[in-house]
Amino acid sequence: MEIVKKFLSGISPDRRRRAIVALGLIGLTLIFISSFIPHERGETETAAQPPPEAVSEDDYRKTLEQELIEMISSIDGAGSVKVMITMDSTAEDIFAVDKNESESLSSSQEGEKRRSAENEYVIVKGKDGSEQAVLKKQRMPEIRGVLVVCSGGASSVTREKVTQAVAGALGVERSKVVVTN
């Protein structure tokens, strides 16, 4: 630190400002230039994001039930808790597609245009050589109803708290939630 102070004290304030501005400009220039230099990606970084993994409906339902049990157990007066969720339908997988549209003039009738569209699933090859369609997103089934059995369910106040918490957490109507003891 002493060396830096001695060095800076020997330079006039005007020169000091010029040196700081020059160093700043050099730094910005290096940052700008580095954006044009290609760099190799590490093994953990890939050019494309890996497709999301499909989750089974059963795992989804069990995860929701477990999270509700933990949440409801923390409500004052709820006591021991069991939860059952029923689903309305099955999960829907939505895969990435390549849309190829073309337009052509018909030779038999002037001015008549024909449009055709083809959709092809986007396929990726795994490291083991297997081919797989790219899963864009997965739409989970809607919740049909929720049954909560808790030792504090006899109390109307506790029932109201639990019903409100479950409906809010799952984004379902209160009429779809039943709380009992």
N, CA and C of each residue as an Amber inpcrd file, in Angstrom:
protein
   543
   0.8150000  -1.1850000   0.0000000   0.0000000   0.0000000   0.0000000
   0.8660000   1.2590000   0.0000000   1.9570000   1.2180000   0.7220000
   2.8790000   2.3520000   0.7930000   3.4900000   2.6410000  -0.5690000
   3.7980000   1.5890000  -1.3000000   4.4110000   1.7550000  -2.6190000
   3.4430000   2.4710000  -3.5490000   2.1660000   2.1020000  -3.4990000
   1.1560000   2.7130000  -4.3570000   1.0000000   4.1870000  -4.0100000
   0.9810000   4.5080000  -2.7080000   0.8430000   5.8980000  -2.2810000
   2.0280000   6.7340000  -2.7550000   3.2360000   6.1880000  -2.6190000
   4.4280000   6.9150000  -3.0630000   4.3990000   7.1380000  -4.5740000
   3.9760000   6.0900000  -5.3020000   3.9140000   6.1930000  -6.7560000
   2.9100000   7.2610000  -7.1780000   1.7060000   7.2440000  -6.5600000
   0.6620000   8.2020000  -6.9130000   1.0140000   9.6270000  -6.4940000
   1.7380000   9.7880000  -5.3940000   2.0970000  11.1340000  -4.9520000
   3.0960000  11.7910000  -5.9090000   3.8330000  10.9900000  -6.6580000
   4.8070000  11.5160000  -7.6060000   4.1860000  11.9440000  -8.9190000
   2.9050000  11.6260000  -9.1440000   2.2310000  11.9580000 -10.4010000
   1.2820000  13.1160000 -10.1450000   1.2400000  14.0600000 -11.0800000
   0.3590000  15.2270000 -10.9250000  -1.1070000  14.7750000 -11.0380000
  -2.0380000  15.5040000 -10.4100000  -3.4610000  15.1390000 -10.4550000
  -4.0050000  15.0570000 -11.8830000  -3.5400000  15.9010000 -12.7680000
  -4.0030000  15.8830000 -14.1500000  -3.5870000  14.5910000 -14.8470000
  -2.3550000  14.1850000 -14.6440000  -1.8520000  12.9390000 -15.2350000
  -2.5560000  11.7270000 -14.6210000  -2.8600000  11.8160000 -13.3410000
  -3.5520000  10.7290000 -12.6460000  -4.9280000  10.5000000 -13.2850000
  -5.6670000  11.5890000 -13.5230000  -6.9820000  11.4730000 -14.1610000
  -6.8620000  10.8610000 -15.5510000  -5.8850000  11.3150000 -16.3200000
  -5.6830000  10.7770000 -17.6650000  -5.3660000   9.2830000 -17.6230000
  -4.5490000   8.8810000 -16.6680000  -4.1850000   7.4620000 -16.5490000
  -5.4050000   6.6230000 -16.1880000  -6.2370000   7.1120000 -15.2770000
  -7.4350000   6.3630000 -14.8780000  -8.4020000   6.2430000 -16.0490000
  -8.6180000   7.3310000 -16.7810000  -9.5000000   7.3060000 -17.9510000
  -8.9410000   6.3520000 -19.0070000  -7.6340000   6.3950000 -19.2350000
  -7.0100000   5.5180000 -20.2320000  -7.1610000   4.0500000 -19.8310000
  -6.9340000   3.7380000 -18.5620000  -7.0850000   2.3530000 -18.0970000
  -8.5400000   1.8950000 -18.2310000  -9.4760000   2.7840000 -17.9370000
 -10.8910000   2.4420000 -18.0880000 -11.2430000   2.1420000 -19.5260000
 -10.7590000   2.9750000 -20.4500000 -11.0170000   2.7570000 -21.8730000
 -10.3760000   1.4620000 -22.3670000  -9.1910000   1.1810000 -21.8990000
  -8.5210000  -0.0700000 -22.2820000  -9.3360000  -1.2620000 -21.7900000
  -9.8300000  -1.1890000 -20.5610000 -10.6440000  -2.2750000 -20.0050000
 -11.9180000  -2.4900000 -20.8010000 -12.6200000  -1.4140000 -21.1360000
 -13.8460000  -1.5250000 -21.9370000 -13.5480000  -2.1010000 -23.3180000
 -12.4470000  -1.6840000 -23.9070000 -12.0600000  -2.1980000 -25.2260000
 -11.7940000  -3.6990000 -25.1640000 -11.1060000  -4.1450000 -24.1280000
 -10.8320000  -5.5800000 -23.9780000 -12.1190000  -6.3820000 -23.7920000
 -13.0480000  -5.8390000 -23.0300000 -14.3280000  -6.5270000 -22.8350000
 -15.0720000  -6.6150000 -24.1570000 -15.0860000  -5.5240000 -24.9110000
 -15.7590000  -5.5060000 -26.1980000 -15.1340000  -6.5090000 -27.1650000
 -13.8190000  -6.5280000 -27.2350000 -13.1150000  -7.4460000 -28.1430000
 -13.3430000  -8.8970000 -27.7430000 -13.4070000  -9.1710000 -26.4520000
 -13.5710000 -10.5580000 -26.0020000 -14.9160000 -11.1470000 -26.4120000
 -15.9130000 -10.3010000 -26.6780000 -17.2070000 -10.8260000 -27.1110000
 -17.1410000 -11.3920000 -28.5300000 -16.1410000 -11.0140000 -29.3100000
 -15.9920000 -11.5200000 -30.6670000 -15.0920000 -12.7450000 -30.7630000
 -14.3810000 -13.0550000 -29.7160000 -13.4640000 -14.1860000 -29.7350000
 -14.2350000 -15.4440000 -29.3530000 -14.2480000 -16.4570000 -30.2360000
 -14.9680000 -17.6920000 -29.8900000 -14.2500000 -18.4050000 -28.7360000
 -15.0480000 -19.0080000 -27.8900000 -14.4650000 -19.7570000 -26.7760000
 -15.0980000 -21.1360000 -26.7300000 -14.3400000 -22.0960000 -26.2370000
 -14.8350000 -23.4600000 -26.1270000 -15.7250000 -23.5580000 -24.9140000
 -16.7610000 -24.3500000 -25.0590000 -17.6760000 -24.5580000 -23.9440000
 -17.1750000 -25.7270000 -23.1080000 -17.3650000 -25.6030000 -21.8250000
 -16.9800000 -26.6850000 -20.9250000 -17.9470000 -27.8430000 -21.0470000
 -17.6320000 -28.9470000 -20.4060000 -18.4940000 -30.1180000 -20.4880000
 -19.8470000 -29.8750000 -19.8460000 -19.8980000 -29.0540000 -18.8160000
 -21.1580000 -28.8200000 -18.1350000 -22.0340000 -27.8270000 -18.8760000
 -21.4550000 -27.0170000 -19.7450000 -22.2170000 -26.0270000 -20.4890000
 -22.4450000 -26.5590000 -21.8910000 -23.6910000 -26.5560000 -22.3530000
 -23.9940000 -27.0500000 -23.6810000 -24.6730000 -25.9630000 -24.4840000
 -24.6280000 -26.1030000 -25.8120000 -25.2080000 -25.0980000 -26.6860000
 -26.7250000 -25.0710000 -26.5690000 -27.3480000 -26.2130000 -26.4410000
 -28.8030000 -26.2810000 -26.3280000 -29.1830000 -26.7780000 -24.9400000
 -30.2740000 -26.2450000 -24.4390000 -30.7530000 -26.6900000 -23.1430000
 -31.2870000 -28.1100000 -23.2940000 -31.0090000 -28.9730000 -22.3250000
 -31.5620000 -30.3120000 -22.4200000 -33.0820000 -30.2440000 -22.2700000
 -33.7970000 -31.1490000 -22.9400000 -35.2460000 -31.1180000 -22.8430000
 -35.6960000 -31.4250000 -21.4220000 -36.8350000 -30.8620000 -21.0090000
 -37.3030000 -31.1540000 -19.6620000 -37.6710000 -32.6270000 -19.5380000
 -37.4880000 -33.1510000 -18.3700000 -37.8110000 -34.5480000 -18.1420000
 -39.2850000 -34.6680000 -17.7960000 -39.9390000 -35.6880000 -18.3360000
 -41.3460000 -35.9130000 -18.0420000 -41.4860000 -36.4120000 -16.6080000
 -42.5340000 -35.9270000 -15.9520000 -42.8290000 -36.3350000 -14.5840000
 -44.0910000 -37.1770000 -14.6440000 -44.1050000 -38.2930000 -13.9460000
 -45.3000000 -39.1280000 -13.9620000 -46.4040000 -38.4600000 -13.1670000
 -47.6370000 -38.7450000 -13.5540000 -48.7940000 -38.1810000 -12.8530000
 -48.8030000 -38.5990000 -11.3890000 -48.4330000 -39.8240000 -11.1480000
 -48.4290000 -40.3410000  -9.7810000 -47.4120000 -39.5900000  -8.9180000
 -46.2120000 -39.3540000  -9.4670000 -45.1950000 -38.5880000  -8.7300000
 -45.6650000 -37.1560000  -8.4840000 -46.3000000 -36.5640000  -9.4780000
 -46.8320000 -35.2040000  -9.3560000 -47.8590000 -35.1390000  -8.2260000
 -48.8070000 -36.0840000  -8.2370000 -49.8530000 -36.1150000  -7.2170000
 -49.2720000 -36.3420000  -5.8290000 -48.3370000 -37.2810000  -5.7230000
 -47.7210000 -37.5750000  -4.4160000 -46.9310000 -36.3810000  -3.8870000
 -46.2440000 -35.6630000  -4.7780000 -45.4940000 -34.4730000  -4.3620000
 -46.4410000 -33.4010000  -3.8410000 -47.5490000 -33.1860000  -4.5620000
 -48.5370000 -32.2100000  -4.1020000 -49.1150000 -32.6070000  -2.7420000
 -49.4400000 -33.8850000  -2.6020000 -50.0040000 -34.3610000  -1.3340000
 -49.0280000 -34.1590000  -0.1850000 -47.7640000 -34.4800000  -0.4090000
 -46.7620000 -34.3320000   0.6510000 -46.5800000 -32.8690000   1.0350000
 -46.5450000 -31.9880000   0.0450000 -46.4010000 -30.5550000   0.3350000
 -47.6120000 -30.0380000   1.1050000 -48.8080000 -30.5190000   0.7540000
 -50.0070000 -30.1070000   1.4840000 -49.9800000 -30.6080000   2.9260000
 -49.5390000 -31.8420000   3.1250000 -49.4480000 -32.3940000   4.4820000
 -48.5390000 -31.5260000   5.3420000 -47.3740000 -31.1590000   4.7970000
 -46.4360000 -30.3100000   5.5430000 -47.0440000 -28.9440000   5.8400000
 -47.7370000 -28.3700000   4.8520000 -48.3340000 -27.0530000   5.0320000
 -49.4740000 -27.0960000   6.0500000 -50.3750000 -28.0540000   5.8970000
 -51.5380000 -28.1380000   6.7840000 -51.1110000 -28.4640000   8.2170000
 -50.0830000 -29.2900000   8.3730000 -49.5970000 -29.6450000   9.7120000
 -49.1290000 -28.4190000  10.4780000 -48.7110000 -27.3900000   9.7720000
 -48.2340000 -26.1880000  10.4450000 -49.3700000 -25.2390000  10.8350000
 -50.5950000 -25.5390000  10.4020000 -51.7420000 -24.7120000  10.7830000
 -52.1340000 -25.0610000  12.2160000 -52.3180000 -24.0360000  13.0150000
 -52.6560000 -24.2160000  14.4280000 -53.9830000 -24.9680000  14.5690000
 -53.9600000 -26.0790000  15.2740000 -55.1610000 -26.8650000  15.5480000
 -55.4140000 -27.9850000  14.5620000 -54.6260000 -28.1060000  13.5010000
 -54.8750000 -29.1330000  12.4930000 -54.5460000 -30.5290000  13.0130000
 -53.4730000 -30.6580000  13.7770000 -53.0760000 -31.9700000  14.2870000
 -52.4960000 -32.8490000  13.2100000 -52.7220000 -34.1680000  13.3390000
 -52.1860000 -35.1050000  12.3460000 -53.0120000 -34.9920000  11.0620000
 -52.3410000 -35.1400000   9.9200000 -52.9690000 -34.8320000   8.6330000
 -52.7380000 -35.9490000   7.6260000 -53.7950000 -36.2400000   6.8450000
 -53.6990000 -37.1110000   5.6740000 -54.3790000 -36.3730000   4.5370000
 -53.8250000 -36.5000000   3.3200000 -54.3620000 -35.7870000   2.1680000
 -54.4940000 -36.7450000   0.9950000 -55.6130000 -36.5950000   0.2480000
 -55.8000000 -37.3500000  -0.9930000 -56.2550000 -36.3780000  -2.0730000
 -55.5600000 -36.3980000  -3.2060000 -55.9100000 -35.5340000  -4.3340000
 -56.3730000 -36.4190000  -5.4840000 -57.4940000 -36.0390000  -6.1010000
 -57.9510000 -36.7550000  -7.2930000 -57.7720000 -35.8390000  -8.4970000
 -57.3470000 -36.4440000  -9.6000000 -57.0820000 -35.7040000 -10.8240000
 -58.2030000 -35.9450000 -11.8240000 -58.4360000 -34.9380000 -12.6680000
 -59.5410000 -34.9730000 -13.6170000 -59.2180000 -35.7370000 -14.8920000
 -58.0000000 -35.6830000 -15.3530000 -57.6280000 -36.3230000 -16.6160000
 -56.1760000 -36.7690000 -16.5260000 -55.6130000 -37.0760000 -17.6580000
 -54.2130000 -37.4910000 -17.6670000 -53.3290000 -36.3190000 -18.0870000
 -52.0320000 -36.4610000 -17.8460000 -51.0760000 -35.4240000 -18.2430000
 -50.9690000 -35.3880000 -19.7610000 -50.6160000 -34.2310000 -20.2850000
 -50.4670000 -34.0560000 -21.7270000 -49.0450000 -33.6110000 -22.0220000
 -48.3490000 -34.3790000 -22.8410000 -46.9950000 -34.0200000 -23.2510000
 -47.0690000 -33.2090000 -24.5400000 -46.3770000 -32.0800000 -24.5480000
 -46.3500000 -31.2280000 -25.7370000 -44.9220000 -31.2270000 -26.2590000
 -44.7560000 -31.7520000 -27.4650000 -43.4300000 -31.9080000 -28.0510000
 -43.1230000 -30.7620000 -29.0090000 -41.8490000 -30.4510000 -29.1510000
 -41.4040000 -29.4130000 -30.0820000 -41.5860000 -29.9260000 -31.5110000
 -42.1160000 -29.0440000 -32.3770000 -42.3280000 -29.4220000 -33.7750000
 -41.6960000 -28.3910000 -34.6880000 -41.2770000 -28.8660000 -35.8510000
 -40.7830000 -28.0190000 -36.9270000 -41.9350000 -27.8300000 -37.8990000
 -42.3360000 -26.5890000 -38.1280000 -43.4460000 -26.3250000 -39.0430000
 -42.8840000 -25.9450000 -40.3980000 -43.2640000 -26.6890000 -41.4130000
 -42.8530000 -26.4060000 -42.7910000 -44.1050000 -26.0560000 -43.5780000
 -44.2180000 -24.7960000 -43.9770000 -45.3630000 -24.3580000 -44.7710000
 -44.8910000 -24.0080000 -46.1730000 -45.7030000 -24.3710000 -47.1540000
 -45.3570000 -24.0240000 -48.5270000 -46.6090000 -23.5580000 -49.2570000
 -46.3950000 -22.7510000 -50.2780000 -47.4980000 -22.2200000 -51.0720000
 -47.1210000 -22.3830000 -52.5360000 -48.0540000 -22.8710000 -53.3360000
 -47.7560000 -23.0370000 -54.7640000 -48.9810000 -22.6660000 -55.5920000
 -48.7350000 -22.2970000 -56.8510000 -49.8160000 -21.9960000 -57.7840000
 -50.1970000 -23.2670000 -58.5060000 -51.4800000 -23.4840000 -58.6530000
 -51.9650000 -24.6600000 -59.3610000 -51.8630000 -24.4160000 -60.8590000
 -51.4370000 -25.4150000 -61.6130000 -51.2830000 -25.2480000 -63.0530000
 -52.6160000 -25.3900000 -63.7820000 -53.5900000 -26.0430000 -63.1900000
 -54.8640000 -26.2470000 -63.8760000 -55.7340000 -24.9990000 -63.8610000
 -55.6960000 -24.2350000 -62.8000000 -56.5030000 -23.0200000 -62.7280000
 -55.5980000 -21.8680000 -62.3370000 -55.6330000 -20.8070000 -63.1420000
 -54.7710000 -19.6650000 -62.8510000 -55.2480000 -18.9640000 -61.5960000
 -54.3010000 -18.4950000 -60.8530000 -54.6110000 -17.7190000 -59.6580000
 -54.9770000 -18.5560000 -58.4450000 -55.1420000 -19.8290000 -58.6140000
 -55.4900000 -20.6710000 -57.4680000 -54.2140000 -21.0480000 -56.7190000
 -54.2200000 -20.7840000 -55.4550000 -53.0480000 -21.0900000 -54.6390000
 -53.3530000 -22.2810000 -53.7470000 -52.3490000 -23.0840000 -53.5880000
 -52.4680000 -24.2310000 -52.6820000 -51.4890000 -24.0490000 -51.5440000
 -51.9610000 -24.2600000 -50.3780000 -51.1070000 -24.1830000 -49.1880000
 -51.0110000 -25.5570000 -48.5810000 -49.8190000 -25.8660000 -48.1710000
 -49.6550000 -27.1280000 -47.4530000 -48.7440000 -26.8810000 -46.2550000
 -49.0330000 -27.6050000 -45.2150000 -48.2360000 -27.4720000 -43.9990000
 -47.8820000 -28.8600000 -43.4790000 -46.6550000 -28.9890000 -43.0920000
 -46.1920000 -30.2550000 -42.5250000 -45.5670000 -29.9670000 -41.1730000
 -45.8810000 -30.7740000 -40.2350000 -45.2800000 -30.6620000 -38.9160000
 -44.4710000 -31.9190000 -38.6380000 -43.2410000 -31.7150000 -38.2500000
 -42.3790000 -32.8330000 -37.8920000 -41.8640000 -32.6140000 -36.4800000
 -41.8520000 -33.6720000 -35.7060000 -41.3140000 -33.5760000 -34.3520000
 -39.8110000 -33.3260000 -34.4070000 -39.3270000 -32.5160000 -33.4970000
 -37.8930000 -32.2770000 -33.3820000 -37.3050000 -33.4740000 -32.6410000
 -36.3330000 -34.1150000 -33.2620000 -35.7200000 -35.3200000 -32.6990000
 -34.2740000 -35.0170000 -32.3420000 -33.8460000 -35.4840000 -31.1700000
 -32.4500000 -35.3460000 -30.7650000 -31.8770000 -36.7340000 -30.5230000
 -30.5860000 -36.8320000 -30.7780000 -29.8950000 -38.0880000 -30.5270000
 -29.1760000 -37.9980000 -29.1960000 -29.3130000 -39.0340000 -28.3970000
 -28.6290000 -39.0890000 -27.1160000 -27.1980000 -39.5470000 -27.2880000
 -26.4220000 -39.4920000 -26.2220000 -25.0200000 -39.9270000 -26.2780000
 -24.9070000 -41.4060000 -26.6130000 -25.9400000 -42.1620000 -26.2250000
 -25.9190000 -43.6000000 -26.4980000 -26.4570000 -43.9370000 -27.8890000
 -26.8140000 -42.9080000 -28.6880000 -27.2830000 -43.1300000 -30.0490000
 -28.7930000 -43.2360000 -30.1680000 -29.4980000 -43.2360000 -29.0530000
 -30.9580000 -43.3350000 -29.1100000 -31.5590000 -42.0120000 -29.5620000
 -32.6990000 -42.0920000 -30.2390000 -33.3850000 -40.8960000 -30.7060000
 -34.6080000 -40.6520000 -29.8340000 -34.8690000 -39.3580000 -29.5970000
 -35.9740000 -39.0160000 -28.7140000 -36.5710000 -37.6800000 -29.1530000
 -37.9060000 -37.5960000 -29.1180000 -38.5720000 -36.3350000 -29.4360000
 -38.3180000 -35.3510000 -28.2950000 -38.2020000 -34.0650000 -28.6400000
 -37.9190000 -33.0350000 -27.6440000 -39.2280000 -32.6340000 -26.9670000
 -39.2840000 -32.8380000 -25.6460000 -40.4510000 -32.4610000 -24.8620000
 -40.3900000 -30.9740000 -24.5820000 -41.3340000 -30.2220000 -25.1190000
 -41.3660000 -28.7710000 -24.9460000 -41.9100000 -28.4160000 -23.5680000
 -43.0310000 -29.0120000 -23.2050000 -43.5890000 -28.8290000 -21.8680000
 -44.5720000 -29.9500000 -21.5900000 -44.9200000 -30.0650000 -20.3310000
 -45.8500000 -31.0910000 -19.9220000 -46.9690000 -30.4170000 -19.1420000
 -48.1890000 -30.6080000 -19.5870000 -49.3480000 -30.0220000 -18.9230000
 -49.9260000 -31.0780000 -17.9900000 -49.8730000 -30.7760000 -16.7070000
 -50.3670000 -31.7170000 -15.7160000 -51.8950000 -31.6990000 -15.6770000
 -52.4920000 -32.8030000 -15.2430000 -53.9590000 -32.8640000 -15.1920000
 -54.5290000 -31.8890000 -14.1630000 -55.7790000 -31.4970000 -14.3790000
 -56.4430000 -30.6050000 -13.4450000 -56.8550000 -31.3770000 -12.1980000
 -56.8980000 -30.6620000 -11.1050000 -57.2800000 -31.2790000  -9.8410000
 -58.8070000 -31.3020000  -9.7570000 -59.3570000 -32.4910000  -9.5480000
 -60.8080000 -32.6580000  -9.4350000 -61.2760000 -32.3470000  -8.0250000
 -60.5020000 -32.8150000  -7.0400000 -60.9030000 -32.5820000  -5.6580000
 -59.7870000 -32.9270000  -4.6890000 -59.9330000 -32.4200000  -3.4520000
 -58.9360000 -32.6680000  -2.4120000 -59.6780000 -33.0570000  -1.1410000
 -59.2600000 -34.1580000  -0.5530000 -59.8040000 -34.6000000   0.7290000
 -58.7070000 -34.4660000   1.7650000 -59.0240000 -33.7590000   2.8490000
 -58.0760000 -33.5890000   3.9500000 -58.7090000 -34.1810000   5.2000000
 -58.0240000 -35.1340000   5.7860000 -58.4550000 -35.7140000   7.0530000
 -57.4390000 -35.2720000   8.0890000 -57.9190000 -34.4880000   9.0650000
 -57.0230000 -34.0310000  10.1210000 -57.7450000 -34.1200000  11.4630000
 -56.9810000 -34.3680000  12.5060000 -57.5800000 -34.5420000  13.8310000
 -58.2980000 -33.2870000  14.3080000 -57.9250000 -32.1300000  13.8220000
 -58.5850000 -30.8820000  14.1990000 -59.7250000 -30.5090000  13.2820000
 -60.1040000 -31.3990000  12.3680000 -61.1480000 -31.1200000  11.3890000
 -62.5380000 -30.9640000  11.9630000 -62.7450000 -31.3250000  13.2210000
 -64.0650000 -31.1670000  13.8430000 -64.3580000 -29.6980000  14.1410000
 -63.3170000 -28.9090000  14.3210000 -63.4740000 -27.4820000  14.6150000
 -63.7590000 -26.7230000  13.3260000 -64.8340000 -25.9110000  13.3430000
 -65.1930000 -25.1520000  12.1430000 -64.1150000 -24.1230000  11.7880000
 -63.4410000 -23.5800000  12.8020000 -62.3770000 -22.6040000  12.5570000
 -61.2010000 -23.2740000  11.8580000 -60.8030000 -24.4280000  12.3350000
 -59.6880000 -25.1590000  11.7190000 -60.0630000 -25.6030000  10.3090000
 -61.3040000 -26.1010000  10.1400000 -61.7670000 -26.5180000   8.8180000
 -61.6870000 -25.3540000   7.8280000 -62.0950000 -24.1790000   8.2610000
 -62.0530000 -22.9920000   7.4030000 -60.6220000 -22.6230000   7.0390000
 -59.7180000 -22.6440000   8.0280000 -58.3040000 -22.3160000   7.7670000
 -57.7010000 -23.2960000   6.7650000 -57.9670000 -24.5880000   6.9700000
 -57.3940000 -25.6250000   6.0960000 -57.9740000 -25.5030000   4.6870000
 -59.2960000 -25.3100000   4.5840000 -59.9330000 -25.1680000   3.2680000
 -59.3570000 -23.9770000   2.5130000 -59.2180000 -22.8630000   3.2010000
 -58.6750000 -21.6540000   2.5770000 -57.2250000 -21.8680000   2.1400000
 -56.4310000 -22.5270000   2.9700000 -55.0250000 -22.7660000   2.6420000
 -54.8820000 -23.7000000   1.4430000 -55.6470000 -24.7830000   1.4190000
 -55.5500000 -25.7530000   0.3180000 -56.0300000 -25.1220000  -0.9940000
 -57.1760000 -24.4220000  -0.9500000 -57.7080000 -23.7920000  -2.1620000
 -56.7260000 -22.7640000  -2.7050000 -56.1220000 -21.9980000  -1.8190000
 -55.1550000 -20.9930000  -2.2580000 -53.8790000 -21.6030000  -2.7900000
 -53.3810000 -22.6350000  -2.1300000 -52.1200000 -23.2580000  -2.5510000
 -52.2490000 -23.9560000  -3.9010000 -53.3890000 -24.5950000  -4.1380000
 -53.5550000 -25.3520000  -5.3810000 -54.2670000 -24.5570000  -6.4730000
 -54.8090000 -23.3880000  -6.1240000 -55.5360000 -22.5900000  -7.1070000
 -56.8220000 -23.2450000  -7.5480000 -57.5000000 -23.9310000  -6.6190000
 -58.7750000 -24.5730000  -6.9350000 -59.8960000 -23.8780000  -6.1680000
 -61.1130000 -24.1300000  -6.6070000 -62.2730000 -23.5720000  -5.9130000
 -62.4070000 -24.2250000  -4.5460000 -62.9220000 -23.4520000  -3.5910000
 -63.1050000 -23.9600000  -2.2300000 -64.0760000 -25.1390000  -2.2020000
 -64.9950000 -25.1830000  -3.1670000 -65.9710000 -26.2780000  -3.2140000
 -65.3260000 -27.6170000  -3.5570000 -64.1160000 -27.5840000  -4.0780000
 -63.4030000 -28.8180000  -4.4100000 -62.5980000 -29.3830000  -3.2430000
 -62.6230000 -28.6840000  -2.1040000 -61.8430000 -29.0870000  -0.9490000
 -62.7850000 -29.5420000   0.1730000 -62.5610000 -30.7610000   0.6670000
 -63.3390000 -31.3000000   1.7790000 -62.3820000 -31.5560000   2.9350000
 -62.7360000 -31.0140000   4.1070000 -61.9300000 -31.2120000   5.3090000
 -62.7850000 -31.8940000   6.3560000 -62.2680000 -32.9590000   6.9060000
 -62.9890000 -33.6990000   7.9430000 -62.0120000 -34.2350000   8.9650000
 -62.5840000 -34.8410000  10.0330000 -61.6910000 -35.4400000  11.0600000
 -61.8330000 -36.9390000  11.0760000
